[in-house]
Amino acid sequence: MKRILFFVMVLAISLNGYAQNEFDTKFKPIPAKKPKVKEEVPPNEVSPKETPPAVVKKPDSLQVNPEELFKDGNLYKKENNSEGVFYRKNQYLGSFKIKTFTSTIRYRDAAFVDGDKIKVHLNGKVIEPEIVMDGESKGFKIKLEKGVNRIDFEALNEGFASPNTAEFQVYDEMGVVVSSSQWNVGTGYKATIILVKE
C-alpha cells in the first residue's frame, strides 16, 4: 500500500510540474509601445495682402445707354403706360459684342399665333418692311458695320391678343448664339438690340 501511495504522490507531483499556471494572480501585462507624439506646429501667420487700388478703366465708347437711346422722339414713340398695361413702351434687349462680319436673326411668334406683324430697321434704315410672324422660326441675315449696329423691331400691330410678342435669337456667322430673348411691345413701339462689331 505504501508503494501505491508513493506512486500516487509521485504522479501528482509530476503532473503538477507540467501543468500551466492559469490561475496565477501575479499578472504581468506587456507594456504598450508609446507612439511618438508629434508636436503641433502652429501655422504661420499670413498678413492680409493689401489690394492695390482698382485701375480706372476707360468708359466703353461703344456702350449704349437705353434711356438716352429712347429719348429721340423722331425714332421712338414715347412711353404711354396706363394702369395694368405694361407693354406701351420701347424695350431694350441688350448690347452685345460680335466679331463676325454678318449676323443672322431668327424670330417667331412667342405666344398665341395671332397675326403679329413687325417692321425691321438696321441703323435707322428699313430692311424688312412687313413680316407676319407665325409659330415657325423665320430669319434674315444682316451685314454688320464696324462699331454700333442698332436693330429695331417695330410692332406694326398687336394681332388678336395684345401685345405684339416674339421670341428671337441672334447668331454670328459661325452659328453661335449671341443673344436669345423675347419682346412684348404695343403697336408703334420698338424692341431694340445693339450689336457692336469689334
C-alpha positions in Angstrom: 0.0 0.0 0.0 2.9 2.3 0.7 4.0 1.7 -2.9 0.7 2.7 -4.2 0.6 5.8 -2.0 4.1 6.7 -3.1 3.3 6.2 -6.7 0.2 8.4 -6.5 2.2 11.2 -4.8 5.0 11.0 -7.4 2.3 11.1 -10.1 0.6 14.1 -8.6 3.8 16.0 -8.2 4.9 15.2 -11.7 1.6 16.3 -13.2 1.6 19.5 -11.1 5.1 20.3 -12.5 3.8 20.0 -16.2 0.6 21.9 -15.7 0.1 25.5 -16.7 -0.3 28.2 -14.1 -3.6 29.6 -15.4 -4.9 30.8 -12.1 -1.7 32.6 -11.0 -2.7 36.0 -9.6 0.6 37.7 -10.5 -0.4 39.1 -13.9 2.4 40.8 -15.8 1.0 42.7 -18.8 3.2 43.5 -21.8 3.7 47.3 -21.8 2.3 49.1 -24.9 4.7 50.9 -27.2 4.4 54.6 -26.7 3.7 56.3 -30.0 5.9 59.2 -30.8 3.9 62.4 -30.2 4.3 64.9 -32.9 4.5 68.4 -31.7 1.9 70.5 -33.4 3.4 73.5 -35.1 1.0 76.4 -35.3 0.5 77.7 -38.8 2.5 80.7 -39.9 0.5 83.9 -39.6 0.0 85.4 -43.0 -0.7 89.0 -43.0 -3.5 90.0 -45.3 -2.5 91.2 -48.7 -3.1 94.7 -49.5 -5.0 95.0 -52.7 -3.8 97.8 -54.9 -6.3 100.4 -55.9 -8.5 99.4 -58.8 -7.4 100.6 -62.2 -9.8 103.1 -63.6 -10.9 101.7 -67.0 -11.8 104.0 -69.9 -15.5 104.1 -70.5 -16.5 101.9 -73.4 -17.5 104.4 -76.1 -19.5 101.7 -77.9 -21.8 101.1 -74.9 -25.4 102.4 -75.4 -27.5 103.9 -72.6 -31.1 102.8 -73.3 -32.5 105.9 -71.6 -30.6 108.1 -74.0 -31.4 105.9 -76.9 -35.2 106.1 -76.5 -35.2 109.9 -75.9 -35.1 110.6 -79.7 -38.8 111.3 -80.4 -38.3 111.0 -84.1 -37.2 107.4 -83.9 -39.1 106.1 -80.8 -42.6 106.6 -79.7 -43.0 108.0 -76.1 -44.0 105.6 -73.3 -47.7 105.6 -72.6 -48.5 103.0 -70.0 -51.8 103.2 -68.2 -52.6 101.2 -65.1 -52.3 97.5 -65.7 -50.8 97.9 -69.2 -47.1 97.3 -69.3 -46.3 97.0 -72.9 -46.9 100.5 -74.3 -43.2 101.4 -74.2 -40.0 100.6 -76.1 -38.0 97.6 -74.9 -34.2 97.4 -74.8 -33.0 93.9 -75.5 -29.3 94.5 -74.7 -26.0 95.3 -76.2 -23.6 92.5 -77.4 -20.1 92.5 -78.9 -19.6 90.4 -82.0 -16.5 89.8 -84.1 -18.0 88.4 -87.3 -19.0 90.4 -90.4 -22.5 89.1 -90.7 -25.3 88.1 -88.3 -28.4 86.0 -88.6 -31.6 87.0 -86.8 -34.3 84.4 -86.3 -37.7 85.1 -84.8 -41.2 83.6 -84.3 -44.4 84.5 -82.5 -43.7 83.6 -78.9 -47.2 83.3 -77.6 -50.6 82.7 -79.3 -50.1 82.9 -83.1 -52.4 85.8 -83.7 -51.1 87.6 -86.8 -48.5 89.9 -85.2 -46.6 92.0 -87.8 -43.3 93.7 -87.5 -41.0 96.0 -89.4 -37.2 95.7 -89.0 -34.8 98.6 -89.1 -31.0 98.5 -89.2 -29.3 101.7 -88.1 -32.4 103.7 -89.0 -33.0 102.1 -92.4 -35.9 99.8 -93.1 -34.5 96.3 -94.1 -37.8 94.3 -93.8 -40.9 96.5 -94.4 -43.5 93.9 -93.2 -43.2 90.5 -91.6 -46.1 88.4 -90.5 -44.9 86.1 -87.6 -46.1 82.6 -87.2 -45.1 79.7 -85.0 -42.1 78.6 -87.1 -38.8 80.5 -86.9 -38.0 82.7 -89.8 -35.0 84.9 -90.2 -32.7 87.1 -92.3 -29.0 87.9 -92.5 -27.5 91.3 -92.0 -24.1 92.7 -92.9 -22.6 94.4 -89.8 -20.8 97.8 -89.9 -17.8 98.4 -87.7 -19.0 99.9 -84.4 -22.6 100.1 -83.3 -25.3 98.3 -85.3 -28.8 99.1 -83.9 -31.6 96.7 -84.9 -35.1 97.9 -84.2 -38.1 95.6 -84.3 -41.2 97.8 -84.7 -44.6 96.4 -83.9 -47.0 97.2 -86.7 -49.9 95.7 -84.9 -50.7 93.6 -81.8 -52.6 90.8 -83.6 -55.8 89.5 -82.0 -54.2 89.3 -78.5 -52.1 92.2 -77.1 -49.2 92.8 -77.1 -47.0 92.1 -80.1 -44.9 89.2 -78.8 -41.9 87.4 -80.3 -39.1 85.2 -79.4 -35.8 85.9 -81.2 -32.2 84.6 -81.5 -29.2 86.4 -82.9 -26.4 84.3 -84.3 -22.9 85.2 -85.5 -21.8 83.8 -88.9 -20.3 80.7 -87.2 -23.8 79.8 -85.9 -23.0 80.7 -82.2 -26.0 82.2 -80.4 -25.1 85.8 -79.4 -28.4 86.6 -77.7 -31.8 84.9 -77.2 -34.8 86.7 -75.7 -38.4 87.9 -76.2 -40.1 91.2 -76.7 -43.6 92.4 -75.7 -44.4 95.8 -77.2 -47.5 97.7 -78.3 -48.3 99.0 -81.7 -45.8 101.6 -82.9 -43.2 100.7 -80.2 -39.9 99.1 -80.8 -37.7 96.4 -79.3 -34.1 97.3 -79.8 -30.9 95.2 -79.8 -27.4 96.6 -80.3 -24.7 94.5 -81.9 -21.2 96.0 -81.6 -18.9 94.9 -84.3 -15.3 94.8 -83.0 
